[in-house]
Each structure stands twice: as structure tokens, then as C-alpha cells.
Amino acid sequence: MECYTINDLPDTSTEPIDDLRLSLSQNRLEFLWCAIKSHIPHRKIALAAVFIGIIVLLILGHFWKALTLLATLIVVYGKFLWNSNRLYSNLRRGNSFPILTSEGPQYIMSIYDGERYIRIESASWQEVETISFHADFLVIEMKEESESGLFYMWTGNMETAKKTALAMWSKALKAKAGNAVQPEYYSEAELAEVSDFIENTFGKYSYVLHEIVSPDIHIDIALIPPAENRNYCTLCTLGVGAHRMNIPDQYRYGYLLAEHAELLIYLPADWDLSEDGMNDERNYWPIRLLKDCARMPIETDSWMAWGHSLSTEGNETFADGVPYSASILLNPQPDIYERRSLPLTTGKSVDFFQVFPLTREELEYKLSCANDKEREDSPTDALLDHFQMDRDNWTEYAMSRLCGCLAKTK
């Protein structure tokens, strides 16, 4: 066994690392035995002192005191085994597994046969006390003040797991000491999965608008040109989902909301997306809108989901001649009518939302409905109904709004 603490942690923070999915023991007895094996070595001195005390008490003839001390030891370890057994039962019941992320270790629940993942427990690397590496499993132990317990992780490639865990821990501590913010990126495998989903769902993209400066997340935008039966352009972000949104537990568990999201917007086929056209804010504003919406959860340490709305400061319109100053997140019809997540193999779920521009009047109506406690329908449904937005022919309706906007800007 190898055990690392902050004091003897090797500096591997400069090595490239990706989030790593590991597994849970398939055998309860193996899990409990490994829990004992990982627990005892850190407490050798205390255990030795207890056993010596028991022997001394027996020699001195204090049988009942020795028995009391032994009973106390049994109770302590019995409680430890009881809690470990309960942890295993909960994890197995939820079809859960552990992962290593740049944020810290996590337990993830797999539901709907892996179609959606829910984070059920996590801790930051700053909370970690020790990491112990055994032959085929590792144990991450938290500091006493942490609200999280132990993380048990099994792997068939301990070399990779060890390198990943130590590098993530070292990098996080180094960033914390330097008061630095770690930029968030998809791993190469995650990026490939997101890219494949975009192309399979929304169409092949012709090129990518790369972001030059990325202080927090790297937001590229994939441009999907018009095609047969798709007389419009689709702009979809690629990289927003690298950030885990801060969704309250009651919504994560109650509504199974994904903590990661990508955004898209549909534009008329003749929208000027050329390099020269992007120099005109009247053409560029949809791209700016995507990026502003994408960074909102980071800047406010919050979250976004279907029906959430955003507005500009002072209700200023997005560009001259454009009537819109706000937006709402909807399902990306016609490609996805109902909520459907992309489950990444690392154990994260990514939702896709359409950013739909709103006028100030439309936003104010939606907000008034949100404040009306007597309404039974959602504020979003009320908005769509009140302004007679054509849900049956959504794409044509949405393009008519933007075509009108496009005509005014030329």
C-alpha cells in the first residue's frame, strides 16, 4: 500500500489529466474487507496502544476494565463496518460508481440504464486528508471537518488512477494557494462524444468559430449550415458543458436536472456569418447572446434550465434595429421536442437548450406570470400561449421573427 498526504504529495500538477471513471466493487464482502484494510494502517499506533492497554489490565487483574476496553474497540469498529455496509448498499442500490474530476472525487448515480447521470456525493480536493493506493483499489479519505466520507474506487489500471488522482490533487492545491481559477475543458474523449451528438442530432457542422480568449470555459461555436428540409442555420456551443452548474439538490434530485449544458440558436439561412459579416454587431449579436448565456452560471454561481430567462442590463436591445433584449431557454425544436440528455461515458449528463430571443414586453409578461401564485400553467407556457407563438410550426415561426429582424438590419 502507498499512502499520500499533503506533506508528501508529489508535484504532478503540470501533467495533462482527464476526468477518470472508475468502478465499485461487485462484491459486498470484498468492499468491507478493503474498507478494513484501508482503515487499520492509519491507526496502527492507536490500535497497538489499545491492545497493550488490554494486556496490561489483564496482567494487573483488572478483567472487567480490560473487557470494557475491548468492547469499546469492538463497538467502534462495528460502527465503522455498519456505516461501510450501509454505504455499499446505497451505492449498489443506486447503480452508482466513483469518478475523479478536477473538482474532486465524486459518486455518480446511473439511472434509466445509463441515459442520465446524477451526482450524489462529492468533495473538493482541498478537503482530502489522504489517498491510499492498494493493488486494485484506492481510498480517498476526507478531513474531519468535511461533510463527505470515504471514497472507495476500484480500477484495473492502478497506474493511470494513481497518476490522475495525484495530479488532480496537486493541481487543485497549487491553484488554491495561488488564488488562481482553473479553466474548465472537456477531456478529449468527452469533446468527441459531444461533437458526435451534435452532428447526429443537429447536422454536420461545416466549421467552428473558435474562441480566442477563454478565462473560464472555452466556448467554440459549431456552425451547421442549411440542408435538405432544414432551411436555417444552427449555431451550437461546444465546450459550455465542461462547467458543472450549481443546481440546488432539490432540483437535481426532484427533476433530475443535468448539471452540464450546451446552447444553440437557429438563424435564417441567409444570415451573414462570414468573417466580414461578424464585424457587424447586427450580425454578431446571436453569437454574443450564446456566450453571455453560457457564462451566466459561472459569473453568478448558479444554473440554467428549461424556461429560464435572461435579459440585458438596462433592457438594452442586442443591436441597433433589433427588437430583442432578453432570451428564454427552450427545447431545441424540431430536433429535440422533449428533454433528452447526452450521457457522457465519464458519468456526466449534458442537456441542450435553444436560446430564443424575447422582446422586453414578452419578458415582462413571463415574469408577471411567475409572480402569479394562482396560475396553474408554467410561466413559459403562459408566455407562449399569450403571444400566440406557433408551437405546431415552431421553426417557421422562429425564423419569421428573425427574418423580420434581419430585414430591419440591412
N, C-alpha and C positions, 0 to 999 in steps of 0.2 A: 504493500500500500504506500502511496505517496500522498502527503498532506501539505497543502499550501495555505499560508496566511498572508495578510497584507505585508508583513515584515519580510517574508522571503519570496514574494511574488516576482517572477522574472519579468523583465520589461520586453513584452512582445507586442506592444501597442502599435507598432509600425507595420505589422504584418496584415495583409488583406484578409478579412474574415467575412463570412456569410452566416446568416441565421442557420441554425442546425436543428433538425428534428431528430429526437431520439425516441426510445420506446419505454414502456412499462413492463415489468416482469409479468409473465403469463402465469406464474405460479405463486400462490399466496405464501407457502412455506419458504420459498426462495426469497421473497420480498422481506419477510420477517427476519430470516436468518441474516440477510445482508444488512438489515437495519441494526441488528445487534452487533454485527461485525464492524459496522461503521461507527457505532456509538461507544463501544468499550475502549478502543485505543486512545481516545481523547481524555479518558477518565481513569487511566491506569493508576496514577498516584492516589486518587481518591478511593478507588476500589481496594488497592493494596492496604491503605490506611484502615479501611473498614474491616477487612479480613484480619489484619493484625490486631485490631481492637477486639474483635470477637474471640480470637485465640487467647489474648491476654486476660480477658474477662473469664474465660473458661478456666484458665490456669489459676486465677485468683479465687475461683469458686463462685463467681457471680453468674450462675447459669441463666437465671431469668433475664438479667441485663444483656447477656450475650444473645439470648433468644430474641429479645426485643430489638436489638440492633440488626440481627439477621432478618427479622420480619419486616423491619423498616426498609432494608435493602430490597427484599422481595416485592414489597408494595411499590417502591419507586420504579423498579424495572418492570413490574407487572403493569403499571400505569403506562409506561413507555410502550410496551408491546401492545397494550389495548389501543392506544392512540394510533400506533403504526398500523394495526389491523383495520381500524376504522378508516384511516386514510386510504389504505389499499382498496377497501370495499367501495368507498365513494368514487375513487378514480376508475375502478373497473366498471362500476355501475354507469358512469358517465362516458364509458368508452374513451377515456382520456389518455393523453400522452404528454411528455415534457418536451420543451424546446429551449434552446439557448438563443437569446436575442441580444442585440446591442444594448437594450434597456435593462436586461437582467433575465434570470431564469423564469419560466412560466409553465403552468399546466394548462393544457388546452382540451376542451371537450369536443368530440366529434359527434354531430347529430345529422339526422337524415342521411345516413350512410355516407357520411363524409361530404355532403353537399354544402354544409355550413359548419364553421368552427366558432366556438365561444371560449374566450379566455376566462378561466375560473379562479386562477391564483397567479400572482406574480410578485416579484420583489426586484428592487433596483440592485445594481452591483455594489452600491455604497452600503447596503445592508448585509452583505455577505461577510461571514466570520472566517469560514474555512471551506476549502474544496478538497475532498479526498478522492483519489483515483484508485480503484481496485482493478482486478483483472478484466471484468466485463461490465462494471457499473461504476458510477461516480455519485457522490453525495455532496450537495451544497447545503451548508449549514448557515443559518442566519444569526445575526447578533441578537442578544436578549431583548433589546428594545424593538425589534422588528415584529410586525404583526403576522409575518409569514413563518411557516415552519421549515421542515426539511424538504429538499427536492431530491428524489431518487431517479436516476436516469440510467437506462441500460443501453448498451451500444455494442455493435460488432466491430467497430473501428475506434478503439480507445485512443489511438494516436491522434486522429483527427479531432475527437471530442476534447481531449486534453488541450490541444493547441488552440481550439476555438474558445473554450472556457477561459483559459488563462489570458488569451489575447483580448477578449472582450472585457474581462475584469480589469486588466491593466489599462486598457484604453479609456474605460469609463472613469477610473480613478484619476488618471492623468488629466482628463478633460475637466473633471470636477476641481482638481487642485489649481488648474489654470483658469478656472471660471469660463471655460470655452463651451460653445454649443457644437455638438456633433451633427454634421449634416446627415440627413437620412436618405438612404438609397435602397432600391430593390437589389437583391442579390442577382447575379447573372441568370440563375435558374428562374427566379420569380419574375424577372423582367421578360424572359422568354414566354412564360405562361400567360402573363398579362397581354403581351403583344399578340400571341396566338388567339386569345379570347377576343380581342378587339377585331382582328381580321376575320375570324369565323362568325362573329356576331354582327358587326357593322360594315364589313367590307375591307378589302385590301387597301392599305394606305400607300399613296404614291411617294410621299416624302414626309420628313419630320421637321418641324420648326424647333430647333434646339435652343434651349435657354443658355445664355452666355454666363450670367452670374446667378449662382444658386446658394444663398446664405443658409437655407434650412432644408428644403427639399429641392430636387432637380425636376423641374416641370418641362418636359418636352410635350409637344402637341402633334399628334399624328393627323395628317390631312387625308381624308378618304374622299376621293373625287366622285362626281355623279356616275351612275352606272344604269344599266337597264332596270327599269321600274324604281329607280332611285334618282329622281330629278332634283337632287340637292347635294350639297357638300356636308360632310360630317367632320367636325373637329373634336378630337378626343384626347384628353390629357394622358400622359404616360409617365408616371412617377409620383403622383399625388398620394397614392395608396401606400407609399413607403412609410408615411407617418401614421402612428396609431392615435386616433382621436380619443379624447377624454369623455367617454359616454358614461353617464351615471349607471350604476349597477341595475337599478330597477328597469331601465330601458333595455340594457344589454340582455338581461335575462327574461324580462317580461315580453319584449317584442323581438328578441333575437337579432338585434341590430348589429351589423358588421362595424368593426372599428376602423376599417380602411375603406377608402372610396376613390373612384376616378370620376371625372366630369366630362360632359360633352355638350356640344351645341350644334344644331342644324342650321345651315345657311343656304340661301338660294344658290342655284347652280352658277349664276353669273356674278357672284360676289368676287370682288377683286382681291385675290390672295397672293398676287405677285409681290416680288420684293419691293418694287416701286410703290405698289398699292398699300403695302404695310406702313409706309411712311406717312400715310394719311390717317389721322385718328378716326375718321368716319368709316374707314375700312377695318382699322385695327381694334376697335373697341370690343368686339366679341372675344378676341384673344385676351385682352386685358381683363375682361369680365371673368373668363375662365380662371385666370391666375389669381385674381382678387378673391374669388370664391374658394379656390384651392387653399389659399394661405390663411383664410379666416379662422379655421380651427386651431392653427398653430399660434397665431397672434393673440387669440382670446382664450387659449387653453380650453376649448370647448369642442363642439361636434356639429355635424350636419347630417340630415336625413331627409327622406321624402317629406315634402310640404314645408320645409324651412325656407324662409325668405331672407334676402339681404338687400340693403339699399346703400346708395352713395351718401357720403357726408353732405348734409345740406340739401339732399334730394336733387343734386345736380344731374342733368342728363348725361348719358355716357359719351356723347359727342354732339357737336353742333348739328341741328336738324334732326336729331334722334329723339323720339318722344319717351324713351325708356330711361328710368333712373333706379330701377330695382330689378330683382330676379327671384324666381322661386325654383326649387328643385323638384322635378317630376320624374316619373319613369321614362326612359328613353324610347318612347313610341316612335315608329312602329316596330322597332327591333326587339324591345322587351316591354311587354304590356304589364306583367306582374313583376313584383320584386324577385330578383334572382341574383344570387351571388356567385362570384368566381372563387372557388375554394383553392387556395394555393397549397401545394404539397407540403410546405413548411408549417402549415397549421394556421393560416390566416384567411379570413373571408374579405373579399373586396366587392362592394356594391357600386353600381354605375348609375349616375343621375344625369338627367337632362337639365341644363341651365336654361330656363325660359324667361326672357325679359318681360318686365312689367312696367306699366306706367305708374306714376305717383298715385293716381286715383285708384287703380287696381290694388296696389299695395295697401292703401289706407282702408279699403273695404275689407280686405283679408284680415287686417289687424283688428278691425272693429268686430268682425265675426269671432276672432279668437278671444276677445274680451266678453263676448256674449255667452254667459253660462247656460242660458236656456236653449241654445241651439243644439240639435242632436247630430247634425252632419258636421264634418270637419271643416275648418276654415278654408282649406284648399278646395274641397268640393263646392263649398258655398261660393267661392270666387269664380270657379269655372262655370257654375250654373248662372250666377248673377249676370255675368258679362257674356253669356251665351257663347262660350268658347266651344267650338265644334269638336267634341271628343270622338265622334264617329269618323271624321275625316281630319284627324289631328295634324298630320304633316302638311296637308294643303292649307289648313287654317294657319298654322305657324309660319309657313312660307309667305302667305299673303300679308301677314303683319310685317315681316322683314322686307318683303319686296316693296311694300309701300315705304318703308323706311329707307330702302336703298334708292328708290326713285327720288326721294327728297334730298339725298346727299349728293346727287350728281349734278 
